[in-house]
């Protein structure tokens, strides 16, 4: 009963948005909040929440190296935030190695592997913004089950 009531309360921010608006807002939040470290020397990056409940991050470095991370929200076990409203780390965690990690054009060779945690450096993550992002992730996770 408590979890059902908590779920209803958590979604009180979402009913005014349709699914496409949630996707659009989620992508805006992820892209505006992502704060790659300066030492990564990124040429470009793309952070995407898809309507079929995938979270994807593609980073392209100035030297041509690419890193790609992807997971389906139904595999998401926990989303945590470590930090304050100015800077922090958003952690996506899965129970098992359900996060696809692919590295291309690296001097050390291409790599295909799996992980169970994806740490994302972020900025300007106010409590309301974090709560809304969490609610959207939970909505699409529940929908994909």
PEGI-V378863 format. One record per residue. N is the residue number from 1. RES is the residue in three letters. PHI is phi in whole degrees, -180 to 180 (none if undefined). OMEGA is omega in whole degrees, 0 to 359 (999 if undefined). D_CENTER is the distance of its C-alpha to the mean C-alpha in Angstrom with 1 decimal. Layout:
N:RES:PHI:OMEGA:D_CENTER
N:RES:PHI:OMEGA:D_CENTER
This chain:
1:UNK:none:182:28.8
2:UNK:-60:182:26.8
3:UNK:-66:178:23.5
4:UNK:-65:179:24.5
5:UNK:-64:179:25.5
6:UNK:-63:178:22.4
7:UNK:-63:179:20.3
8:UNK:-65:180:22.6
9:UNK:-65:180:22.4
10:UNK:-60:183:18.6
11:UNK:-88:182:18.6
12:UNK:-65:179:21.3
13:UNK:-86:190:19.1
14:UNK:-92:189:18.0
15:UNK:-53:181:21.4
16:UNK:-74:181:22.2
17:UNK:-105:171:19.4
18:UNK:-87:185:19.7
19:UNK:-61:180:16.9
20:UNK:-66:177:16.9
21:UNK:-67:177:16.8
22:UNK:-65:178:13.7
23:UNK:-61:181:11.9
24:UNK:-60:180:13.5
25:UNK:-67:178:12.7
26:UNK:-59:178:9.0
27:UNK:-66:178:9.0
28:UNK:-62:180:11.5
29:UNK:-62:181:9.7
30:UNK:-63:183:6.7
31:UNK:-72:178:9.6
32:UNK:-74:184:12.2
33:UNK:-89:183:10.5
34:UNK:-60:183:9.5
35:UNK:-132:182:12.7
36:UNK:-63:178:13.5
37:UNK:-61:182:16.7
38:UNK:-59:182:19.9
39:UNK:-69:178:21.1
40:UNK:-73:177:18.6
41:UNK:49:181:20.7
42:UNK:-80:173:18.2
43:UNK:-83:176:19.9
44:UNK:-160:176:16.9
45:UNK:-153:180:13.2
46:UNK:-140:179:11.2
47:UNK:-114:187:7.6
48:UNK:-136:166:7.8
49:UNK:-107:184:7.3
50:UNK:-98:180:10.7
51:UNK:-72:174:13.5
52:UNK:-100:169:14.0
53:UNK:72:172:10.7
54:UNK:-103:170:9.0
55:UNK:-111:183:5.5
56:UNK:-133:174:7.2
57:UNK:-132:176:7.8
58:UNK:-122:178:11.5
59:UNK:-116:176:13.5
60:UNK:-118:181:17.3
61:UNK:-88:180:19.6
62:UNK:-61:179:23.0
63:UNK:-84:178:24.8
64:UNK:97:178:23.2
65:UNK:-63:177:21.0
66:UNK:-126:173:17.8
67:UNK:-123:183:14.8
68:UNK:-131:178:12.5
69:UNK:-126:181:9.6
70:UNK:-153:172:9.0
71:UNK:-154:178:8.9
72:UNK:-92:184:10.2
73:UNK:-62:178:9.2
74:UNK:-67:177:12.9
75:UNK:-93:181:12.5
76:UNK:-69:178:10.0
77:UNK:-98:184:12.5
78:UNK:-158:173:11.1
79:UNK:-125:182:8.6
80:UNK:-119:175:10.7
81:UNK:-127:177:11.3
82:UNK:-118:180:14.1
83:UNK:145:178:16.0
84:UNK:-122:183:17.7
85:UNK:-71:181:17.3
86:UNK:-87:180:17.9
87:UNK:-143:178:15.7
88:UNK:-180:180:13.6
89:UNK:-129:174:10.9
90:UNK:-95:182:7.7
91:UNK:-110:172:8.0
92:UNK:-103:183:6.5
93:UNK:-125:174:10.0
94:UNK:-119:180:12.0
95:UNK:-67:180:15.8
96:UNK:-124:181:16.8
97:UNK:-73:183:15.8
98:UNK:-112:178:13.6
99:UNK:-100:179:11.0
100:UNK:-75:177:13.0
101:UNK:-126:178:13.8
102:UNK:-129:179:16.2
103:UNK:-125:181:18.2
104:UNK:-122:174:20.8
105:UNK:57:178:23.8
106:UNK:-95:178:23.8
107:UNK:-57:182:27.2
108:UNK:-83:181:26.7
109:UNK:107:178:26.0
110:UNK:-77:183:23.3
111:UNK:-133:170:21.1
112:UNK:-121:180:19.5
113:UNK:-148:180:18.2
114:UNK:-130:179:15.9
115:UNK:-140:176:14.0
116:UNK:-116:177:13.1
117:UNK:-148:176:10.7
118:UNK:-125:180:8.1
119:UNK:-99:184:8.8
120:UNK:-117:175:7.5
121:UNK:-72:183:10.6
122:UNK:-134:177:10.6
123:UNK:-133:175:13.7
124:UNK:50:181:15.2
125:UNK:-102:177:13.1
126:UNK:-67:182:15.9
127:UNK:-57:182:16.2
128:UNK:-63:180:16.4
129:UNK:-65:179:13.3
130:UNK:-62:179:11.3
131:UNK:-62:180:13.3
132:UNK:-64:178:12.8
133:UNK:-62:179:9.0
134:UNK:-60:180:9.6
135:UNK:-62:179:12.5
136:UNK:-66:178:10.9
137:UNK:-61:180:8.4
138:UNK:-66:178:11.7
139:UNK:-60:181:13.8
140:UNK:-71:175:12.3
141:UNK:-63:181:12.2
142:UNK:-65:181:15.9
143:UNK:-66:184:16.8
144:UNK:-83:181:15.9
145:UNK:-75:999:18.1
